[in-house]
C-alpha cells in the first residue's frame, strides 16, 4: 500500500490590488487595476497576468516596524506583517511606495521617491537590505493604514507549490509611476477589471482562478471608492478551492459566503495552479 503524499505547507504571501480612476481626477470614472505579466522562466504563474505581490520575508514581521506603520495600534501583529509585505512587494515589483514622512497624511511624492528608489529598490529585490533598513534610514512611515483587506486565498492541497495569500486594495498615489521590474514581470498594464476578464476569455490573456474571481469581485465595485467601500463591508471568508469528480470530469469548488459568484467551474484537462495572485 502506497502512503498518500502529504500536501506541501502553504507559504505566507501578500497580493496588492493598486487602484486608480480610469480618468485622472475623476473619482466617478470606472476603476483600473495595475497588473503585471509574470516572466515565463518563473515557475509560479508563468506568463499569467497577475497582481503585484509575493511571499513574506522574516524582516516584514520585525517588531521594530510597528512604530513605523500607520494605524499599527489598530492592526494585529500577525496581519501587520502581511500589509508590510504588500507595501514592500509593490515597491520592489512596480516602484510604487505606499509610505509617508512621519506626521503627514499624504504619501511621498514622485519627486521624493526617485532618490529612494535609486538607493533602495535594487537592494530590497536582491535581499541586500530589508524594509526596516529603508524606513529607518529614510525616516519613513509605511502607509499600512491605507491598505484595505480584500480576500484570503489558500492554494489547494493538490498543487505542489502552495501559498497562503492575503489580498489588499490600495489606491495608487496619483503621481507615482507604476512600472514592471523587467525581472519577475515582463510587462504591465493598467486595465479595467472586466476588460481583463474579457481578454482572458478571448485568449489574449492568461489568468489563474484566484485572479479571475477577484477581478470579478472588483468589477462589481465599479469605481475606486465603490470597491473600497465594498471591501470594508464584506466579511472575508478564507477560500481554499477543492476538486470534486463527476462523470469523469473535474470541477473546482470555492466556499459560499466569501462574496463570489459562480462557485463551481469545470477544470480543463491541464489546468493552471488555482491559488495565489
Secondary structure as UniProt FT lines:
FT   STRAND          11..21
FT   TURN            24..25
FT   TURN            27..28
FT   STRAND          31..38
FT   TURN            40..41
FT   TURN            46..47
FT   STRAND          49..50
FT   STRAND          52..55
FT   HELIX           58..61
FT   HELIX           63..68
FT   TURN            70..71
FT   HELIX           72..74
FT   HELIX           77..94
FT   STRAND          99..101
FT   TURN            102..103
FT   HELIX           110..125
FT   TURN            126..127
FT   HELIX           131..138
FT   STRAND          140..142
FT   HELIX           144..146
FT   STRAND          148..154
FT   TURN            157..158
FT   STRAND          163..171
FT   TURN            174..175
FT   STRAND          185..191
FT   HELIX           193..201
FT   TURN            202..203
FT   HELIX           209..221
FT   HELIX           224..233
FT   STRAND          242..246
FT   TURN            247..248
FT   STRAND          249..253
FT   TURN            256..257
FT   STRAND          264..266
FT   TURN            269..270
//
